[in-house]
Amino acid sequence: MTYFANAGQLLVNFFFGALIALLVLRILLQCVRANFYNPICQFLYKLTNPVLMPLRKVIPAWRNLDVAGVLIAWLLTALKVWLLYALVGQPLGVLGLGVMALGDLIDFVLLLYLGVILVYILLSFITVERSNPIVPLVHQLIEPLMRPVRKRLPSFGQIDLSPMVVWLVILLARVLIVAPIVDFGARLAQAA
């Protein structure tokens, strides 16, 4: 692979990663019913509304899940995967591309949660003002994952092991769920 292809892959990953992150964060914050008046939520809504609001008229939300946002995130992921393979001159079949994009999007969400858990752990070690807008969002994003684990883990006093358990489950999900999906998509894409 040439240096230009490497640079192209870096740019594609960065650009599409930023766009997908905006959409996925908005979707996740809607799912957990984050405070709309939080400045971070306002920022995400202002950036994503021009794309999502027209599409939401055609594709309604299901419960708290913004289906239009998931569709756009999946399409952006498919475009990213296609561009990455095109940079190395490898064609992809449409069905395989769709499956690979699904696996890549799930992996992106899992990696995002790993990052949020890391921020959650760091916030527990440092003193941060509770008025900081990131603090309630991190807690709202993490709590649906931590709550079931905390209920099942025995109490260890002041030590909370639930982030470590959730982290391990996410890592296992990446290996046991995401990797087979991406591999299956790659086989489908190359067979076409």
PyMOL commands that set and color helices and strands:
alter all, ss='L'
color gray80, all
select helices_A, chain A and resi 3-31+39-56+67-87+94-125+134-152+162-191
alter helices_A, ss='H'
color red, helices_A
deselect
rebuild
show_as cartoon
